[in-house]
């Protein structure tokens, strides 16, 4: 069994595809906020920790390896209605690669939103669910 596992891992890494695919890195969720300061204070208290990332209109907390973020409703989620639920977002190492993959499904792939510190790709899945991918950008 160990031999089969070793051979399988060797084959996966031999062509580099498993080691080089950085399109998907982590998953998280965010809630839109009309008052970022109030929301940040609330979640700092709730989670008993400081945020990992603090950008204008975007604050993220590491929760067990996933991110829970607060975003400015005006800037990132203008159509979101309070109390309607969280929107999943997934960290990416290569939004262009994901955009190409989305195009390959035949779905509409909007342009990547490029804000300082963070780039976003917002898509709608076949069920009409908004899913967002983000990539952190060095400042």
Phi and psi in degrees as a GROMACS rama.xvg file:
@    title "Ramachandran Plot"
@    xaxis  label "Phi"
@    yaxis  label "Psi"
@TYPE xy
-59.9688  -37.6985  UNK-2
-64.3251  -43.2965  UNK-3
-64.7323  -42.917  UNK-4
-62.6249  -44.3236  UNK-5
-61.3445  -43.0528  UNK-6
-65.2032  -41.0419  UNK-7
-62.6838  -46.4947  UNK-8
-63.0586  -40.1719  UNK-9
-62.7645  -41.2283  UNK-10
-66.9791  -40.0922  UNK-11
-63.3817  -38.5347  UNK-12
-87.1283  -18.0246  UNK-13
-61.6872  -43.1452  UNK-14
-88.5333  -3.38607  UNK-15
81.2439  -5.52071  UNK-16
-64.2931  -39.9482  UNK-17
-70.5348  -37.7861  UNK-18
-78.2605  -25.7136  UNK-19
-99.5709  -11.2094  UNK-20
-78.1508  103.766  UNK-21
-109.753  18.1779  UNK-22
-64.3352  -35.7022  UNK-23
-123.218  123.327  UNK-24
-119.385  -36.2338  UNK-25
-162.535  164.299  UNK-26
-125.705  149.395  UNK-27
-156.501  -171.312  UNK-28
-143.74  156.383  UNK-29
-134.658  159.93  UNK-30
-122.173  134.63  UNK-31
-74.1686  147.216  UNK-32
-135.354  141.546  UNK-33
-91.0136  -14.5922  UNK-34
-137.989  93.044  UNK-35
-60.3669  -41.9048  UNK-36
-63.4961  -46.2223  UNK-37
-61.8995  -43.3848  UNK-38
-65.6894  -42.7015  UNK-39
-61.5683  -44.7482  UNK-40
-59.9704  -45.2339  UNK-41
-58.7803  -50.3459  UNK-42
-73.4988  -30.6732  UNK-43
-58.523  -43.0009  UNK-44
-69.9207  -47.5345  UNK-45
-58.8674  -45.353  UNK-46
-89.1453  -9.88665  UNK-47
54.284  47.1098  UNK-48
-162.283  161.418  UNK-49
-84.0963  154.597  UNK-50
-66.5428  151.021  UNK-51
-76.285  -36.0928  UNK-52
-132.399  134.341  UNK-53
-135.021  104.571  UNK-54
-120.175  164.298  UNK-55
-63.2635  117.431  UNK-56
82.2177  5.9948  UNK-57
-149.405  115.764  UNK-58
-129.811  127.968  UNK-59
-126.932  138.677  UNK-60
-112.203  138.896  UNK-61
-82.3811  117.701  UNK-62
-120.219  101.419  UNK-63
52.8049  41.8386  UNK-64
88.0295  -12.5585  UNK-65
-106.158  166.295  UNK-66
-110.757  136.65  UNK-67
-114.162  121.399  UNK-68
-121.429  154.948  UNK-69
-114.111  130.436  UNK-70
-127.007  151.313  UNK-71
-65.3321  121.54  UNK-72
-58.9292  -44.667  UNK-73
-60.5719  -41.0858  UNK-74
-83.3124  -43.6696  UNK-75
-113.321  -18.257  UNK-76
-144.927  56.0193  UNK-77
-62.4817  -24.5581  UNK-78
-91.8974  -5.75251  UNK-79
-72.4472  138.932  UNK-80
-106.005  137.269  UNK-81
-54.8484  135.967  UNK-82
80.0191  7.50868  UNK-83
-93.565  -1.73227  UNK-84
118.446  168.651  UNK-85
-88.4843  156.172  UNK-86
-110.532  124.373  UNK-87
-69.2353  142.477  UNK-88
-138.398  150.965  UNK-89
-130.984  129.242  UNK-90
-72.1733  138.956  UNK-91
-127.159  151.781  UNK-92
-101.275  -4.35047  UNK-93
-159.051  88.4207  UNK-94
-66.6315  -32.5766  UNK-95
-62.5672  -40.2497  UNK-96
-62.7715  -43.8761  UNK-97
-65.0623  -39.684  UNK-98
-60.6813  -41.9532  UNK-99
-63.061  -42.534  UNK-100
-62.1092  -40.538  UNK-101
-63.5877  -44.5651  UNK-102
-59.6641  -36.9833  UNK-103
-65.7334  -20.6331  UNK-104
-81.7405  -12.1417  UNK-105
92.4093  -4.5294  UNK-106
-79.547  158.005  UNK-107
-68.9153  133.368  UNK-108
-119.144  98.1312  UNK-109
-64.976  167.821  UNK-110
-66.0951  153.258  UNK-111
-76.0297  131.688  UNK-112
-84.8811  122.561  UNK-113
-112.979  97.2017  UNK-114
-105.492  155.64  UNK-115
-58.0651  126.113  UNK-116
89.4533  -21.0987  UNK-117
-153.233  137.908  UNK-118
-115.494  144.722  UNK-119
-129.022  146.312  UNK-120
-130.198  112.319  UNK-121
-105.382  121.701  UNK-122
-124.095  163.692  UNK-123
-116.434  126.988  UNK-124
-77.462  174.376  UNK-125
-59.883  -20.0075  UNK-126
-92.6477  3.09905  UNK-127
87.0992  6.67609  UNK-128
-81.9168  127.892  UNK-129
-72.962  130.146  UNK-130
-130.86  135.043  UNK-131
-121.354  143.525  UNK-132
-115.676  141.776  UNK-133
-133.003  153.751  UNK-134
-134.867  125.702  UNK-135
-77.2046  139.622  UNK-136
-118.182  130.868  UNK-137
-62.5867  140.436  UNK-138
